[in-house]
């Protein structure tokens, strides 16, 4: 990693691991030391909007909540870790949707952009006076609104994933109407892993964004942009491929209690890993710090193992002599 410039992003669990067992003053001191170590190696930290939102949503529990302390300190850590002294604001990366609208349709919906900026402002509120921030955002029901948004998005994501798999299944059944269940499953896995599933997903994403923007795309233009999406943001498609393959291979029920508790948040894993590609962020290679087993496995399977570190690996790297 010598002589290379990096942008580092932490996922939710990494911030929570970083603050676990620490008081707020200890968190602030540790973040100060972390920033100093990163500066020595010319590393800039960026926050992913949804990471802050996941932690903010847990503040709805109040001080008695199981996750409250770690999530509060996690937001405080993030707001300080990603703060740009020159810009006087946190470096926060918005949702993939805004990257897609800008890159493939040349527009950024003002309402969604404003919402992202406002959420960045909420995260920044916790930098200097977290007690005042908590008091204000409790009064305005900010935490409840964020929690409701996250729950709705997770449910939609689960439905979208199931629909993608069902679309592939119906394509196979159309060609092989008398196929038995065992062979159907084999062909479905092959379709996802080796067939036209990736272009199908890319096209579905492009048309979903076009629909949200109320733009009608000719078929040839949709295909062109879908191919471009696959090349420019490979994880935007590869992530769905990996998840769908895992669901079919492991016979996962996305409506089960376990899925709702552990798999519906794949939606946020997707958003966290979206920017990992051959592109740079402000001329910096992006490194993701996570201990999430699914993300690590997925990135290794797709060939991005050199772009992910656990929190302990990252902290150890910062201790090495430049």
C-alpha positions in Angstrom: 0.0 0.0 0.0 3.1 2.2 -0.1 3.1 5.4 -2.2 -0.7 5.1 -2.9 -3.3 7.5 -1.8 -6.4 6.0 -0.1 -9.9 6.9 0.9 -11.1 4.8 3.7 -14.8 4.1 4.6 -16.0 2.3 7.7 -19.2 0.3 7.8 -21.6 0.3 10.7 -20.0 -2.6 12.6 -16.5 -1.1 12.3 -17.6 2.1 14.0 -19.4 0.1 16.7 -16.4 -2.1 17.2 -14.1 0.9 17.4 -16.2 2.5 20.2 -17.3 -0.6 22.2 -16.3 -0.4 25.8 -15.2 3.2 25.6 -16.7 6.3 27.2 -17.5 9.2 24.9 -14.4 11.2 25.9 -12.3 8.1 25.2 -13.9 7.8 21.8 -13.1 11.4 21.0 -9.5 10.9 22.0 -9.2 7.7 20.0 -10.7 9.3 16.9 -8.2 12.2 17.3 -5.4 9.6 17.4 -6.9 7.7 14.4 -7.0 10.9 12.3 -3.4 11.8 13.2 -2.3 8.3 12.1 -4.3 8.5 8.9 -2.8 12.0 8.1 0.7 10.6 8.4 -0.2 8.1 5.6 -2.2 10.6 3.6 -5.5 8.7 4.1 -8.8 10.5 4.1 -11.8 9.1 5.8 -15.3 9.3 4.1 -18.6 8.5 5.7 -21.3 6.5 3.9 -24.6 8.1 4.6 -26.5 4.9 5.3 -23.8 3.9 8.0 -24.8 7.0 9.9 -28.4 6.3 9.4 -28.2 2.8 10.7 -26.7 4.0 13.9 -29.1 7.0 14.2 -32.1 4.6 13.8 -31.0 2.7 17.0 -31.1 5.9 19.0 -34.9 5.6 18.9 -34.5 3.0 21.7 -33.4 5.6 24.2 -30.6 5.2 26.8 -32.0 1.9 28.0 -31.7 0.4 24.5 -29.2 -2.5 24.0 -27.5 -0.8 21.1 -27.9 2.8 22.2 -24.5 3.6 23.7 -22.5 2.0 21.0 -24.6 3.6 18.2 -24.5 7.0 19.9 -20.7 6.9 20.3 -20.5 5.4 16.7 -22.3 8.5 15.3 -20.0 10.8 17.3 -17.0 8.8 16.1 -18.1 9.0 12.4 -18.9 12.7 12.6 -15.4 13.5 13.9 -13.6 10.9 11.8 -14.9 12.1 8.4 -14.9 15.8 9.2 -13.1 18.0 6.6 -11.3 20.8 8.3 -11.1 22.8 5.1 -14.7 22.3 4.1 -16.0 22.6 7.7 -18.3 19.7 7.1 -18.1 15.9 7.1 -17.1 14.1 3.9 -20.3 12.0 3.4 -21.0 9.8 0.4 -24.7 9.8 -0.6 -26.8 6.8 -1.7 -25.9 4.9 -4.9 -29.2 6.1 -6.4 -27.7 9.6 -6.7 -24.5 8.3 -8.3 -26.7 6.4 -10.9 -28.9 9.3 -11.7 -25.9 11.6 -12.2 -23.8 9.1 -14.1 -26.4 7.6 -16.5 -29.1 10.3 -16.7 -27.2 13.5 -16.1 -29.5 14.7 -13.4 -29.7 14.7 -9.6 -33.2 14.9 -8.1 -33.2 18.0 -6.0 -35.5 16.5 -3.3 -33.4 13.4 -2.8 -30.1 15.5 -2.9 -31.5 17.8 -0.3 -32.6 14.9 1.9 -29.0 13.5 1.7 -27.5 16.9 2.6 -29.9 17.2 5.5 -28.9 13.7 6.8 -25.3 14.7 6.5 -26.2 17.7 8.6 -27.8 15.5 11.2 -24.6 13.4 11.5 -22.6 16.6 11.8 -24.8 17.8 14.6 -23.2 15.1 16.8 -19.7 16.4 16.3 -19.6 19.3 18.8 -22.6 18.9 21.1 -24.2 15.5 21.0 -26.4 16.2 24.0 -28.0 19.1 22.2 -28.3 17.0 19.0 -30.1 14.2 20.9 -32.5 16.7 22.5 -33.3 18.4 19.2 -33.7 15.3 17.1 -35.9 13.6 19.7 -38.2 16.6 19.6 -38.4 16.5 15.8 -38.7 12.6 15.7 -35.7 12.4 13.5 -34.7 9.0 14.8 -38.2 7.6 14.3 -38.3 8.9 10.7 -34.9 7.3 9.9 -35.9 4.0 11.5 -39.2 3.9 9.5 -37.3 4.7 6.3 -34.7 1.9 6.9 -37.4 -0.7 7.7 -39.4 0.2 4.5 -36.3 0.1 2.3 -35.2 -3.3 3.7 -38.7 -4.8 3.0 -38.6 -3.4 -0.6 -35.1 -4.7 -1.1 -36.2 -8.2 0.0 -39.1 -8.1 -2.5 -36.8 -6.8 -5.3 -34.3 -9.7 -4.7 -37.1 -12.3 -4.7 -38.5 -10.8 -7.9 -35.1 -10.9 -9.7 -34.8 -14.6 -8.9 -38.4 -15.3 -9.9 -37.8 -13.5 -13.2 -34.8 -15.8 -13.9 -36.9 -18.9 -12.8 -39.7 -18.0 -15.2 -37.3 -17.5 -18.0 -36.0 -21.1 -17.5 -39.6 -22.5 -17.2 -40.5 -20.8 -20.4 -37.8 -22.7 -22.2 -38.2 -25.9 -20.2 -41.9 -26.1 -19.1 -41.6 -29.8 -18.0 -38.4 -29.5 -15.9 -38.4 -31.1 -12.5 -37.5 -29.2 -9.3 -34.0 -30.5 -8.9 -33.0 -29.7 -12.5 -34.8 -26.3 -12.2 -32.6 -25.4 -9.3 -29.5 -26.5 -11.1 -30.3 -24.5 -14.2 -31.3 -21.5 -12.0 -28.0 -21.5 -10.3 -26.2 -21.8 -13.6 -28.3 -19.0 -15.1 -27.4 -16.7 -12.2 -23.7 -17.6 -12.1 -22.8 -18.3 -15.7 -25.8 -17.1 -17.8 -27.3 -13.7 -18.8 -28.3 -12.8 -15.2 -25.8 -9.9 -14.8 -26.9 -8.1 -17.9 -30.5 -8.8 -16.8 -29.9 -7.2 -13.4 -28.0 -4.2 -14.9 -30.9 -3.6 -17.3 -33.4 -3.9 -14.4 -31.5 -1.3 -12.4 -31.3 1.2 -15.3 -35.0 0.9 -16.0 -35.9 1.2 -12.3 -33.9 4.5 -12.1 -35.5 5.7 -15.4 -38.9 4.9 -14.0 -38.3 6.8 -10.8 -37.1 9.8 -12.9 -40.1 9.4 -15.3 -37.8 8.9 -18.3 -38.8 6.6 -21.1 -35.8 4.8 -22.5 -35.8 3.0 -25.9 -34.7 -0.6 -25.6 -31.4 -0.1 -27.4 -30.5 2.8 -25.1 -31.5 0.8 -22.0 -29.2 -2.0 -23.1 -26.3 0.4 -23.8 -26.6 2.0 -20.3 -27.0 -1.4 -18.7 -23.7 -2.6 -20.2 -22.0 0.7 -19.1 -23.3 0.2 -15.6 -21.9 -3.3 -15.4 -18.5 -2.0 -16.5 -18.3 1.2 -14.5 -19.8 0.0 -11.2 -19.3 -3.8 -11.3 -20.4 -4.3 -7.7 -23.8 -2.7 -8.5 -24.5 -5.9 -10.4 -22.1 -8.4 -8.9 -23.5 -7.8 -5.4 -27.0 -8.8 -6.6 -25.6 -11.8 -8.5 -23.8 -13.0 -5.3 -26.9 -12.6 -3.1 -29.2 -14.3 -5.5 -26.8 -17.2 -6.0 -26.5 -17.5 -2.2 -30.3 -17.5 -1.7 -30.9 -20.2 -4.3 -27.9 -22.3 -3.3 -28.7 -22.2 0.4 -32.5 -22.3 -0.1 -33.0 -19.2 1.9 -36.5 -17.9 2.7 -36.2 -14.1 2.6 -39.4 -13.8 4.6 -38.2 -15.8 7.6 -37.4 -14.3 10.9 -33.7 -14.9 10.5 -33.7 -13.2 7.1 -35.6 -10.2 8.5 -33.0 -9.9 11.3 -29.8 -10.7 9.4 -30.4 -10.6 5.6 -32.7 -7.7 4.9 -29.8 -5.4 5.8 -27.9 -6.8 2.8 -29.5 -3.6 1.3 -27.1 -1.5 3.3 -24.1 -3.9 2.6 -24.9 -3.1 -1.1 -24.7 0.6 -0.5 -21.5 0.3 1.6 -19.7 -1.7 -1.1 -21.2 0.2 -4.1 -18.2 2.5 -4.6 -15.6 -0.3 -4.6 -14.4 -0.5 -8.2 -11.5 0.6 -10.3 -12.7 4.2 -10.0 -11.2 6.5 -7.5 -12.7 8.9 -4.9 -11.1 12.3 -5.2 -8.2 10.6 -6.9 -7.9 8.0 -4.1 -8.3 4.3 -4.1 -11.2 3.2 -1.9 -10.7 0.8 1.0 -13.6 -0.6 3.0 -13.1 -1.4 6.6 -15.6 -4.1 7.7 -15.9 -7.3 9.7 -19.1 -8.4 8.0 -18.6 -11.9 6.8 -21.0 -11.7 3.9 -19.3 -8.5 2.5 -15.8 -10.0 2.9 -16.9 -13.3 1.3 -18.6 -11.5 -1.6 -15.7 -9.1 -2.3 -13.3 -12.1 -2.3 -15.5 -14.0 -4.7 -15.7 -11.1 -7.0 -12.0 -10.4 -6.9 -11.9 -7.3 -4.7 -10.1 -8.9 -1.7 -7.4 -6.2 -2.0 -10.0 -3.5 -1.2 -11.3 -4.7 2.1 -9.7 -4.9 5.6 -11.1 -5.7 9.1 -10.8 -3.0 11.7 -8.0 -4.8 13.4 -6.1 -5.1 10.1 -6.6 -1.5 9.4 -5.4 -0.3 12.8 -2.4 -2.5 12.5 -1.6 -1.0 9.1 -1.7 2.5 10.6 1.0 1.5 13.1 3.4 0.5 10.4 6.2 2.9 9.4 5.4 4.7 6.2 
